[in-house]
């Protein structure tokens, strides 16, 4: 189980060792806070003080200034996971493949817990449900001074209602408590995040060829692969068949008989617009 550190008392040292006394690599630490501006801001502060090693994370009960893609406000009431995870600056996290590679690890962690999770390019996770996919989680990568963090939000006990979503939202939202794993109690955000970190850390350490295999593995979980989609990038909209991912982490769209690489944009199913 991941170690857990609560925020230190004022004036109290919170330095944590990078290794155990016997020299073995310690499991990741989880720093828990109550209400914060954002988990990312707190994590950058801790890393600047040398208190956040690779795979350590910050988890908050709620956020007042949570942010998502394009710095949109991320509604952050208590009950969900609001975390910031420090990533290594090594392949596949040292370039544009970092977002789908991180999404792959988190999707696999949630699948290991029993939920049918898929990867929606570029930075969302969805629950695959009989009534259709529903957005479950979002990932935002930020880098400052050589420190790479993944801001992660997972809907555990709250999902925005349909009337609170943007008019152009590609998917409705879902929460884990509404779709429990049979035979298991409803998840709690703090306990679930500890287990997810353990899965992610273990998968990375045991998957020595992750830098080579992430693309193949991510494509196996890629939402809408082989279907006609619409990609909106800025003011431009293009349609094509989603073929898969590129080695750089971009989207491969088949248009006019040739595959094109797209490194940014918002994706939706074309049939939704018809």
MIDOSE-1310 file (N, C-alpha, C; in nm, 2 decimals, decimal comma, always signed):
residues 274
xxxx	+0,08/-0,12/+0,00/+0,00/+0,00/+0,00/+0,09/+0,12/+0,00; +0,04/+0,23/-0,07/+0,12/+0,35/-0,07/+0,12/+0,42/+0,06; +0,24/+0,48/+0,09/+0,25/+0,55/+0,22/+0,16/+0,68/+0,21; +0,11/+0,73/+0,32/+0,03/+0,84/+0,33/+0,09/+0,94/+0,42
xxxx	+0,11/+1,07/+0,38/+0,15/+1,18/+0,46/+0,05/+1,28/+0,46; +0,00/+1,32/+0,58/-0,09/+1,44/+0,59/-0,01/+1,57/+0,58; -0,08/+1,68/+0,55/+0,00/+1,80/+0,54/+0,05/+1,83/+0,68; +0,18/+1,88/+0,68/+0,24/+1,90/+0,81/+0,19/+2,02/+0,89
xxxx	+0,20/+2,02/+1,02/+0,17/+2,14/+1,10/+0,26/+2,25/+1,06; +0,21/+2,37/+1,08/+0,29/+2,49/+1,05/+0,42/+2,48/+1,13; +0,53/+2,50/+1,05/+0,66/+2,51/+1,11/+0,72/+2,37/+1,13; +0,65/+2,26/+1,10/+0,70/+2,13/+1,11/+0,76/+2,08/+0,99
xxxx	+0,88/+2,01/+0,99/+0,94/+1,96/+0,88/+0,87/+1,84/+0,82; +0,86/+1,84/+0,69/+0,78/+1,73/+0,62/+0,87/+1,66/+0,52; +1,00/+1,67/+0,54/+1,09/+1,60/+0,44/+1,08/+1,45/+0,45; +1,07/+1,39/+0,34/+1,05/+1,24/+0,33/+1,17/+1,18/+0,25
xxxx	+1,21/+1,06/+0,29/+1,33/+1,00/+0,22/+1,28/+0,94/+0,09; +1,38/+0,93/+0,00/+1,35/+0,87/-0,13/+1,37/+0,72/-0,13; +1,43/+0,67/-0,02/+1,45/+0,53/-0,01/+1,43/+0,48/+0,13; +1,40/+0,35/+0,15/+1,39/+0,30/+0,28/+1,53/+0,29/+0,35
xxxx	+1,53/+0,26/+0,48/+1,66/+0,25/+0,55/+1,75/+0,14/+0,49; +1,69/+0,03/+0,43/+1,77/-0,07/+0,38/+1,82/-0,05/+0,23; +1,79/+0,07/+0,18/+1,83/+0,11/+0,05/+1,73/+0,08/-0,06; +1,62/+0,00/-0,03/+1,53/-0,03/-0,13/+1,44/+0,09/-0,16
xxxx	+1,39/+0,09/-0,28/+1,30/+0,20/-0,33/+1,17/+0,19/-0,25; +1,13/+0,30/-0,19/+1,01/+0,31/-0,11/+0,89/+0,32/-0,20; +0,77/+0,28/-0,15/+0,65/+0,30/-0,23/+0,62/+0,45/-0,24; +0,54/+0,49/-0,33/+0,50/+0,63/-0,34/+0,43/+0,69/-0,22
xxxx	+0,46/+0,81/-0,19/+0,39/+0,88/-0,08/+0,27/+0,95/-0,14; +0,16/+0,96/-0,06/+0,04/+1,03/-0,09/+0,03/+1,14/+0,02; +0,03/+1,27/-0,03/+0,01/+1,38/+0,06/-0,14/+1,41/+0,05; -0,20/+1,41/+0,17/-0,35/+1,44/+0,17/-0,37/+1,58/+0,23
xxxx	-0,46/+1,65/+0,17/-0,50/+1,79/+0,22/-0,65/+1,80/+0,22; -0,70/+1,90/+0,28/-0,84/+1,93/+0,28/-0,88/+2,01/+0,15; -0,93/+2,13/+0,17/-0,96/+2,21/+0,06/-0,83/+2,29/+0,02; -0,80/+2,29/-0,11/-0,69/+2,36/-0,17/-0,73/+2,44/-0,29
xxxx	-0,64/+2,52/-0,34/-0,67/+2,59/-0,46/-0,68/+2,49/-0,58; -0,57/+2,41/-0,59/-0,57/+2,30/-0,68/-0,45/+2,20/-0,64; -0,47/+2,07/-0,66/-0,37/+1,98/-0,62/-0,24/+2,00/-0,70; -0,25/+2,05/-0,82/-0,13/+2,08/-0,90/-0,05/+2,19/-0,84
xxxx	-0,12/+2,29/-0,79/-0,04/+2,40/-0,73/+0,03/+2,36/-0,61; -0,04/+2,28/-0,52/+0,02/+2,22/-0,40/+0,14/+2,13/-0,44; +0,12/+2,05/-0,54/+0,23/+1,95/-0,57/+0,35/+2,03/-0,62; +0,33/+2,13/-0,70/+0,45/+2,21/-0,75/+0,52/+2,28/-0,63
xxxx	+0,44/+2,32/-0,53/+0,50/+2,38/-0,41/+0,59/+2,28/-0,34; +0,53/+2,16/-0,32/+0,61/+2,05/-0,25/+0,73/+2,01/-0,33; +0,72/+2,00/-0,46/+0,83/+1,96/-0,54/+0,94/+2,06/-0,53; +0,90/+2,19/-0,52/+1,00/+2,30/-0,51/+1,08/+2,29/-0,38
xxxx	+1,02/+2,23/-0,28/+1,09/+2,22/-0,15/+1,16/+2,08/-0,14; +1,16/+2,00/-0,24/+1,22/+1,87/-0,24/+1,14/+1,77/-0,17; +1,01/+1,78/-0,15/+0,93/+1,69/-0,08/+0,84/+1,60/-0,16; +0,86/+1,61/-0,29/+0,77/+1,53/-0,38/+0,86/+1,46/-0,48
xxxx	+0,88/+1,33/-0,46/+0,97/+1,26/-0,56/+0,88/+1,20/-0,67; +0,94/+1,14/-0,77/+0,87/+1,08/-0,88/+0,78/+0,97/-0,83; +0,65/+0,97/-0,87/+0,54/+0,88/-0,83/+0,48/+0,92/-0,70; +0,53/+1,02/-0,63/+0,46/+1,07/-0,51/+0,34/+1,16/-0,57
xxxx	+0,24/+1,18/-0,48/+0,13/+1,25/-0,53/+0,07/+1,33/-0,42; -0,02/+1,43/-0,46/-0,10/+1,51/-0,37/-0,24/+1,48/-0,39; -0,32/+1,46/-0,29/-0,47/+1,43/-0,30/-0,54/+1,53/-0,21; -0,64/+1,60/-0,27/-0,72/+1,70/-0,19/-0,86/+1,65/-0,18
xxxx	-0,93/+1,69/-0,07/-1,07/+1,66/-0,06/-1,15/+1,75/-0,15; -1,11/+1,87/-0,18/-1,18/+1,96/-0,27/-1,09/+2,06/-0,32; -1,13/+2,13/-0,43/-1,05/+2,24/-0,49/-1,13/+2,36/-0,52; -1,07/+2,47/-0,50/-1,15/+2,60/-0,53/-1,11/+2,65/-0,67
xxxx	-1,00/+2,61/-0,72/-0,96/+2,66/-0,85/-0,90/+2,54/-0,94; -0,97/+2,43/-0,93/-0,93/+2,32/-1,02/-0,94/+2,35/-1,16; -0,86/+2,30/-1,25/-0,86/+2,33/-1,39/-0,84/+2,21/-1,47; -0,90/+2,21/-1,59/-0,90/+2,10/-1,69/-0,84/+2,15/-1,82
xxxx	-0,87/+2,08/-1,92/-0,81/+2,11/-2,06/-0,85/+2,26/-2,09; -0,76/+2,33/-2,16/-0,77/+2,47/-2,20/-0,80/+2,55/-2,07; -0,76/+2,51/-1,96/-0,77/+2,58/-1,83/-0,92/+2,61/-1,79; -1,00/+2,52/-1,84/-1,14/+2,53/-1,80/-1,16/+2,50/-1,65
xxxx	-1,25/+2,56/-1,59/-1,27/+2,54/-1,44/-1,32/+2,39/-1,42; -1,26/+2,32/-1,33/-1,30/+2,19/-1,30/-1,38/+2,19/-1,17; -1,51/+2,16/-1,17/-1,59/+2,16/-1,05/-1,54/+2,05/-0,96; -1,51/+2,09/-0,83/-1,44/+1,99/-0,75/-1,50/+1,98/-0,61
xxxx	-1,62/+1,93/-0,59/-1,68/+1,91/-0,46/-1,62/+1,79/-0,39; -1,64/+1,78/-0,26/-1,59/+1,66/-0,19/-1,65/+1,53/-0,24; -1,57/+1,42/-0,23/-1,62/+1,29/-0,27/-1,55/+1,23/-0,39; -1,48/+1,32/-0,47/-1,41/+1,27/-0,59/-1,26/+1,27/-0,57
xxxx	-1,19/+1,21/-0,66/-1,04/+1,22/-0,66/-0,99/+1,34/-0,73; -0,92/+1,42/-0,65/-0,85/+1,54/-0,71/-0,70/+1,52/-0,67; -0,62/+1,48/-0,76/-0,48/+1,44/-0,73/-0,39/+1,50/-0,83; -0,26/+1,51/-0,79/-0,15/+1,55/-0,88/-0,04/+1,45/-0,86
xxxx	+0,00/+1,38/-0,96/+0,10/+1,28/-0,96/+0,23/+1,32/-1,03; +0,34/+1,31/-0,97/+0,47/+1,34/-1,03/+0,51/+1,23/-1,12; +0,54/+1,26/-1,25/+0,58/+1,16/-1,34/+0,73/+1,17/-1,37; +0,79/+1,06/-1,41/+0,94/+1,07/-1,45/+0,96/+1,14/-1,58
xxxx	+1,07/+1,20/-1,59/+1,10/+1,27/-1,72/+1,18/+1,18/-1,81; +1,12/+1,06/-1,83/+1,18/+0,96/-1,91/+1,08/+0,91/-2,01; +1,12/+0,84/-2,12/+1,02/+0,79/-2,22/+0,92/+0,69/-2,15; +0,79/+0,70/-2,18/+0,73/+0,78/-2,28/+0,68/+0,92/-2,23
xxxx	+0,73/+0,96/-2,11/+0,67/+1,08/-2,05/+0,75/+1,21/-2,09; +0,86/+1,19/-2,17/+0,94/+1,31/-2,20/+0,90/+1,38/-2,33; +0,78/+1,35/-2,38/+0,74/+1,42/-2,50/+0,59/+1,42/-2,51; +0,54/+1,44/-2,63/+0,39/+1,45/-2,65/+0,32/+1,32/-2,63
xxxx	+0,39/+1,21/-2,61/+0,32/+1,08/-2,58/+0,28/+1,07/-2,43; +0,33/+1,17/-2,35/+0,30/+1,16/-2,21/+0,16/+1,15/-2,17; +0,07/+1,23/-2,24/-0,07/+1,23/-2,20/-0,14/+1,09/-2,23; -0,13/+1,04/-2,35/-0,19/+0,91/-2,37/-0,13/+0,80/-2,29
xxxx	+0,01/+0,81/-2,26/+0,07/+0,70/-2,18/+0,02/+0,71/-2,04; +0,01/+0,83/-1,98/-0,05/+0,85/-1,85/-0,19/+0,79/-1,84; -0,27/+0,83/-1,95/-0,41/+0,78/-1,95/-0,41/+0,63/-1,96; -0,32/+0,57/-2,03/-0,31/+0,42/-2,03/-0,29/+0,36/-1,89
xxxx	-0,19/+0,41/-1,82/-0,16/+0,36/-1,69/-0,28/+0,38/-1,59; -0,35/+0,49/-1,60/-0,47/+0,51/-1,51/-0,58/+0,43/-1,55; -0,60/+0,41/-1,68/-0,71/+0,33/-1,73/-0,69/+0,18/-1,69; -0,57/+0,13/-1,70/-0,54/+0,00/-1,66/-0,56/-0,02/-1,51
xxxx	-0,52/+0,08/-1,43/-0,54/+0,08/-1,28/-0,69/+0,07/-1,25; -0,77/+0,14/-1,32/-0,92/+0,14/-1,29/-0,98/+0,00/-1,34; -0,92/-0,05/-1,45/-0,97/-0,18/-1,50/-0,93/-0,29/-1,40; -0,81/-0,27/-1,34/-0,77/-0,37/-1,24/-0,86/-0,37/-1,12
xxxx	-0,93/-0,26/-1,09/-1,02/-0,25/-0,98/-1,16/-0,30/-1,02; -1,18/-0,33/-1,15/-1,30/-0,39/-1,20/-1,39/-0,31/-1,28; -1,35/-0,18/-1,32/-1,44/-0,10/-1,40/-1,40/-0,10/-1,55; -1,50/-0,11/-1,64/-1,47/-0,11/-1,78/-1,43/+0,02/-1,84
xxxx	-1,31/+0,06/-1,82/-1,26/+0,20/-1,86/-1,19/+0,19/-1,99; -1,21/+0,30/-2,07/-1,15/+0,31/-2,20/-1,08/+0,45/-2,21; -0,99/+0,47/-2,30/-0,91/+0,59/-2,32/-0,97/+0,67/-2,43; -1,01/+0,80/-2,40/-1,06/+0,89/-2,50/-0,95/+0,99/-2,52
xxxx	-0,90/+0,99/-2,64/-0,79/+1,08/-2,67/-0,84/+1,22/-2,67; -0,76/+1,32/-2,62/-0,62/+1,30/-2,58/-0,60/+1,28/-2,43; -0,70/+1,31/-2,34/-0,67/+1,31/-2,20/-0,79/+1,28/-2,11; -0,88/+1,20/-2,16/-1,00/+1,16/-2,08/-1,01/+1,01/-2,07
xxxx	-1,08/+0,97/-1,96/-1,11/+0,83/-1,95/-1,26/+0,82/-1,94; -1,32/+0,71/-2,00/-1,46/+0,69/-2,00/-1,50/+0,56/-1,95; -1,62/+0,55/-1,89/-1,68/+0,42/-1,85/-1,75/+0,37/-1,98; -1,72/+0,24/-2,01/-1,79/+0,18/-2,12/-1,92/+0,11/-2,07
xxxx	-2,03/+0,17/-2,10/-2,16/+0,13/-2,04/-2,25/+0,08/-2,15; -2,36/+0,00/-2,12/-2,45/-0,04/-2,22/-2,52/+0,07/-2,30; -2,54/+0,18/-2,22/-2,61/+0,29/-2,29/-2,51/+0,39/-2,36; -2,39/+0,35/-2,36/-2,29/+0,43/-2,43/-2,18/+0,48/-2,33
xxxx	-2,07/+0,53/-2,39/-1,96/+0,57/-2,30/-1,99/+0,70/-2,23; -1,94/+0,71/-2,10/-1,96/+0,83/-2,02/-1,83/+0,87/-1,96; -1,81/+1,00/-1,96/-1,68/+1,06/-1,91/-1,67/+1,03/-1,77; -1,55/+0,98/-1,73/-1,53/+0,94/-1,59/-1,41/+1,03/-1,53
xxxx	-1,31/+1,06/-1,61/-1,19/+1,12/-1,55/-1,12/+1,20/-1,66; -1,05/+1,30/-1,61/-0,97/+1,39/-1,69/-0,83/+1,40/-1,64; -0,73/+1,42/-1,73/-0,59/+1,43/-1,70/-0,54/+1,56/-1,76; -0,46/+1,63/-1,68/-0,40/+1,76/-1,73/-0,25/+1,75/-1,69
xxxx	-0,16/+1,76/-1,79/-0,02/+1,76/-1,77/+0,03/+1,90/-1,76; +0,12/+1,93/-1,66/+0,18/+2,06/-1,65/+0,33/+2,03/-1,62; +0,42/+2,11/-1,67/+0,56/+2,10/-1,64/+0,62/+2,24/-1,61; +0,69/+2,24/-1,50/+0,76/+2,36/-1,45/+0,89/+2,33/-1,40
xxxx	+0,99/+2,39/-1,45/+1,13/+2,37/-1,40/+1,18/+2,23/-1,40; +1,14/+2,15/-1,50/+1,18/+2,02/-1,51/+1,10/+1,92/-1,43; +0,99/+1,97/-1,36/+0,90/+1,88/-1,29/+0,78/+1,86/-1,37; +0,74/+1,73/-1,40/+0,63/+1,70/-1,48/+0,52/+1,64/-1,38
xxxx	+0,40/+1,70/-1,38/+0,29/+1,66/-1,30/+0,17/+1,62/-1,39; +0,10/+1,52/-1,34/-0,03/+1,49/-1,40/-0,14/+1,53/-1,30; -0,22/+1,63/-1,34/-0,34/+1,65/-1,26/-0,45/+1,56/-1,30; -0,51/+1,49/-1,20/-0,60/+1,38/-1,23/-0,73/+1,40/-1,15
xxxx	-0,84/+1,41/-1,22/-0,97/+1,41/-1,15/-1,06/+1,29/-1,19; -1,11/+1,22/-1,09/-1,19/+1,10/-1,12/-1,32/+1,12/-1,05; -1,43/+1,10/-1,12/-1,57/+1,11/-1,06/-1,59/+0,98/-0,98; -1,59/+1,00/-0,85/-1,61/+0,88/-0,76/-1,75/+0,88/-0,71
xxxx	-1,79/+0,99/-0,65/-1,93/+1,00/-0,59/-2,01/+1,12/-0,65; -1,95/+1,19/-0,74/-2,03/+1,30/-0,80/-1,99/+1,31/-0,95; -2,09/+1,34/-1,03/-2,07/+1,36/-1,17/-2,15/+1,48/-1,21; -2,10/+1,58/-1,29/-2,18/+1,69/-1,33/-2,31/+1,65/-1,40
xxxx	-2,43/+1,70/-1,36/-2,55/+1,67/-1,44/-2,54/+1,72/-1,58; -2,63/+1,66/-1,66/-2,63/+1,70/-1,81/-2,64/+1,85/-1,83; -2,73/+1,91/-1,74/-2,76/+2,06/-1,76/-2,64/+2,15/-1,72; -2,54/+2,08/-1,65/-2,42/+2,16/-1,61/-2,31/+2,15/-1,71
xxxx	-2,32/+2,06/-1,81/-2,21/+2,04/-1,90/-2,21/+2,15/-2,01; -2,10/+2,17/-2,07/-2,09/+2,26/-2,19/-2,18/+2,21/-2,30; -2,23/+2,31/-2,38/-2,32/+2,27/-2,49/-2,24/+2,18/-2,59; -2,11/+2,20/-2,60/-2,04/+2,12/-2,70/-1,97/+2,00/-2,64
xxxx	-2,01/+1,96/-2,52/-1,95/+1,84/-2,45/-1,97/+1,72/-2,54; -1,87/+1,64/-2,56/-1,88/+1,52/-2,64/-1,96/+1,41/-2,58; -1,95/+1,40/-2,44/-2,01/+1,29/-2,37/-2,07/+1,34/-2,24; -2,17/+1,26/-2,20/-2,23/+1,28/-2,06/-2,13/+1,23/-1,96
xxxx	-2,15/+1,26/-1,84/-2,06/+1,22/-1,73/-2,12/+1,11/-1,65; -2,03/+1,04/-1,58/-2,07/+0,93/-1,49/-1,98/+0,93/-1,37; -2,02/+0,86/-1,26/-1,94/+0,85/-1,14/-1,94/+0,70/-1,11; -1,83/+0,66/-1,03/-1,81/+0,52/-1,00/-1,92/+0,46/-0,91
xxxx	-1,97/+0,55/-0,82/-2,06/+0,49/-0,72/-2,19/+0,46/-0,78; -2,22/+0,51/-0,90/-2,35/+0,48/-0,97/-2,33/+0,35/-1,05; -2,21/+0,30/-1,07/-2,18/+0,18/-1,14/-2,08/+0,10/-1,07; -2,12/+0,05/-0,95/-2,03/-0,03/-0,86/-1,98/-0,16/-0,92
xxxx	-1,87/-0,20/-0,88/-1,82/-0,34/-0,92/-1,90/-0,44/-0,83; -1,96/-0,54/-0,90/-2,04/-0,64/-0,82/-1,96/-0,70/-0,71; -2,03/-0,70/-0,59/-1,97/-0,77/-0,48/-1,88/-0,68/-0,40; -1,86/-0,55/-0,44/-1,77/-0,46/-0,37/-1,85/-0,34/-0,32
xxxx	-1,81/-0,28/-0,20/-1,88/-0,16/-0,15/-1,85/-0,04/-0,24; -1,93/+0,06/-0,22/-1,90/+0,18/-0,30/-1,76/+0,24/-0,26; -1,69/+0,28/-0,36/-1,55/+0,33/-0,33/-1,55/+0,46/-0,26; -1,45/+0,48/-0,18/-1,42/+0,61/-0,12/-1,29/+0,67/-0,19
xxxx	-1,29/+0,80/-0,21/-1,19/+0,86/-0,29/-1,05/+0,84/-0,23; -1,03/+0,85/-0,10/-0,90/+0,84/-0,04/-0,85/+0,70/-0,06; -0,93/+0,60/-0,03/-0,88/+0,46/-0,04/-0,86/+0,42/-0,18; -0,94/+0,46/-0,27/-0,93/+0,43/-0,41/-0,80/+0,49/-0,47
xxxx	-0,77/+0,61/-0,44/-0,65/+0,67/-0,49/-0,53/+0,60/-0,45; -0,52/+0,56/-0,33/-0,41/+0,48/-0,28/-0,39/+0,35/-0,36; -0,50/+0,29/-0,39/-0,49/+0,16/-0,47/-0,45/+0,19/-0,62; -0,50/+0,30/-0,67/-0,47/+0,34/-0,81/-0,32/+0,37/-0,82
xxxx	-0,27/+0,44/-0,73/-0,13/+0,48/-0,73/-0,04/+0,35/-0,72; -0,08/+0,26/-0,64/-0,01/+0,13/-0,63/-0,01/+0,06/-0,76; -0,13/+0,05/-0,83/-0,14/-0,01/-0,96/-0,05/+0,06/-1,06; -0,05/+0,19/-1,07/+0,03/+0,26/-1,17/+0,18/+0,24/-1,14
xxxx	+0,22/+0,26/-1,02/+0,36/+0,24/-0,98/+0,41/+0,10/-1,02; +0,33/+0,00/-0,99/+0,37/-0,14/-1,01/+0,37/-0,16/-1,16; +0,27/-0,11/-1,24/+0,27/-0,13/-1,38/+0,39/-0,07/-1,45; +0,43/+0,05/-1,40/+0,55/+0,11/-1,46/+0,68/+0,04/-1,43
xxxx	+0,69/+0,00/-1,30/+0,82/-0,07/-1,26/+0,83/-0,21/-1,32; +0,71/-0,27/-1,34/+0,72/-0,41/-1,40/+0,71/-0,41/-1,55; +0,67/-0,30/-1,61/+0,66/-0,29/-1,75/+0,79/-0,23/-1,81; +0,90/-0,30/-1,81/+1,03/-0,24/-1,85/+1,03/-0,19/-2,00
xxxx	+0,93/-0,24/-2,08/+0,93/-0,19/-2,22/+0,81/-0,10/-2,24; +0,76/-0,03/-2,13/+0,65/+0,06/-2,15/+0,67/+0,16/-2,26; +0,80/+0,22/-2,27/+0,83/+0,32/-2,37/+0,81/+0,27/-2,51; +0,82/+0,13/-2,53/+0,80/+0,07/-2,66/+0,66/+0,02/-2,68
xxxx	+0,59/-0,02/-2,57/+0,46/-0,09/-2,58/+0,34/+0,00/-2,55; +0,36/+0,12/-2,50/+0,25/+0,20/-2,46/+0,15/+0,22/-2,57; +0,20/+0,24/-2,70/+0,11/+0,27/-2,81/+0,02/+0,16/-2,84; +0,08/+0,04/-2,85/+0,00/-0,08/-2,88/-0,11/-0,10/-2,77
xxxx	-0,07/-0,09/-2,65/-0,16/-0,11/-2,54/-0,26/-0,01/-2,53; -0,23/+0,12/-2,55/-0,33/+0,23/-2,55/-0,43/+0,21/-2,66; -0,38/+0,17/-2,78/-0,48/+0,15/-2,89/-0,58/+0,04/-2,86; -0,54/-0,06/-2,78/-0,64/-0,16/-2,75/-0,75/-0,11/-2,66
xxxx	-0,73/+0,00/-2,59/-0,83/+0,07/-2,51/-0,89/+0,20/-2,57; -0,85/+0,22/-2,69/-0,89/+0,35/-2,75/-1,03/+0,36/-2,79; -1,11/+0,45/-2,73/-1,25/+0,47/-2,77/-1,26/+0,52/-2,91; -1,36/+0,45/-2,98/-1,40/+0,49/-3,12/-1,30/+0,45/-3,22
xxxx	-1,20/+0,36/-3,19/-1,11/+0,32/-3,29/-1,18/+0,25/-3,40; -1,15/+0,28/-3,53/-1,22/+0,22/-3,64/-1,35/+0,28/-3,68; -1,39/+0,39/-3,61/-1,51/+0,46/-3,64/-1,49/+0,60/-3,69; -1,59/+0,65/-3,75/-1,58/+0,79/-3,81/-1,60/+0,89/-3,69
xxxx	-1,51/+0,98/-3,69/-1,50/+1,08/-3,58/-1,49/+1,22/-3,64; -1,51/+1,32/-3,55/-1,49/+1,46/-3,59/-1,39/+1,51/-3,49; -1,29/+1,58/-3,54/-1,18/+1,64/-3,45/-1,20/+1,79/-3,47; -1,21/+1,86/-3,36/-1,22/+2,01/-3,36/-1,09/+2,06/-3,30
xxxx	-1,02/+2,13/-3,37/-0,89/+2,19/-3,33/-0,89/+2,34/-3,35; -0,91/+2,42/-3,25/-0,93/+2,56/-3,27/-1,05/+2,59/-3,34; -1,05/+2,66/-3,45/-1,16/+2,69/-3,53/-1,18/+2,59/-3,65; -1,10/+2,49/-3,65/-1,11/+2,39/-3,77/-1,17/+2,26/-3,72
xxxx	-1,25/+2,21/-3,81/-1,32/+2,08/-3,79/-1,29/+1,99/-3,90; -1,24/+1,87/-3,87/-1,21/+1,77/-3,97/-1,28/+1,64/-3,93; -1,31/+1,56/-4,04/-1,37/+1,43/-4,01/-1,28/+1,32/-4,08; -1,28/+1,20/-4,02/-1,21/+1,09/-4,07/-1,23/+0,97/-3,99
xxxx	-1,17/+0,86/-4,03/-1,18/+0,73/-3,95/-1,06/+0,73/-3,85; -1,09/+0,70/-3,73/-0,99/+0,69/-3,63/-0,91/+0,56/-3,64; -0,79/+0,57/-3,69/-0,71/+0,45/-3,72/-0,63/+0,41/-3,59; -0,59/+0,50/-3,51/-0,52/+0,47/-3,39/-0,44/+0,59/-3,34
xxxx	-0,32/+0,56/-3,28/-0,23/+0,66/-3,23/-0,10/+0,66/-3,31; -0,03/+0,77/-3,30/+0,10/+0,78/-3,36/+0,21/+0,76/-3,25; +0,33/+0,73/-3,29/+0,44/+0,72/-3,19/+0,46/+0,84/-3,10; +0,42/+0,96/-3,16/+0,43/+1,08/-3,08/+0,31/+1,11/-2,99
xxxx	+0,22/+1,02/-2,99/+0,10/+1,03/-2,90/-0,01/+1,10/-2,97; +0,00/+1,13/-3,10/-0,10/+1,20/-3,17/-0,21/+1,10/-3,22; -0,31/+1,16/-3,28/-0,42/+1,08/-3,33/-0,40/+1,06/-3,48; -0,42/+0,94/-3,52/-0,41/+0,90/-3,67/-0,55/+0,89/-3,73
xxxx	-0,58/+0,99/-3,82/-0,71/+0,99/-3,89/-0,69/+0,96/-4,03; -0,77/+0,87/-4,08/-0,77/+0,84/-4,22/-0,87/+0,93/-4,30; -0,81/+1,02/-4,38/-0,89/+1,11/-4,46/-0,84/+1,11/-4,60; -0,94/+1,10/-4,69/-0,91/+1,10/-4,84/-0,80/+1,00/-4,87
xxxx	-0,81/+0,89/-4,81/-0,72/+0,78/-4,85/-0,58/+0,78/-4,79; -0,55/+0,88/-4,70/-0,42/+0,88/-4,63/-0,44/+0,91/-4,49; -0,34/+0,87/-4,41/-0,35/+0,89/-4,26/-0,28/+1,02/-4,23; -0,35/+1,10/-4,14/-0,29/+1,23/-4,10/-0,27/+1,22/-3,95
xxxx	-0,17/+1,29/-3,90/-0,14/+1,30/-3,76/-0,19/+1,43/-3,70; -0,26/+1,42/-3,59/-0,31/+1,54/-3,52/-0,26/+1,53/-3,37; -0,20/+1,64/-3,32/-0,15/+1,63/-3,19/-0,23/+1,71/-3,09; -0,34/+1,77/-3,13/-0,43/+1,84/-3,04/-0,57/+1,84/-3,10
xxxx	-0,66/+1,87/-3,01/-0,80/+1,89/-3,05/-0,90/+1,81/-2,96; -1,02/+1,83/-2,99/-1,13/+1,77/-2,91/-1,20/+1,67/-3,00; -1,23/+1,55/-2,95/-1,28/+1,44/-3,04/-1,42/+1,41/-3,00; -1,50/+1,38/-3,11/-1,64/+1,33/-3,09/-1,67/+1,24/-3,20
xxxx	-1,78/+1,16/-3,17/-1,82/+1,06/-3,27/-1,90/+1,14/-3,38; -1,87/+1,11/-3,51/-1,94/+1,18/-3,62/-2,09/+1,16/-3,61; -2,13/+1,04/-3,58/-2,27/+1,00/-3,59/-2,35/+1,09/-3,49; -2,29/+1,14/-3,39/-2,36/+1,22/-3,29/-2,42/+1,35/-3,36
xx	-2,35/+1,39/-3,46/-2,39/+1,52/-3,53/-2,50/+1,50/-3,64; -2,52/+1,37/-3,67/-2,61/+1,35/-3,79/-2,75/+1,34/-3,74
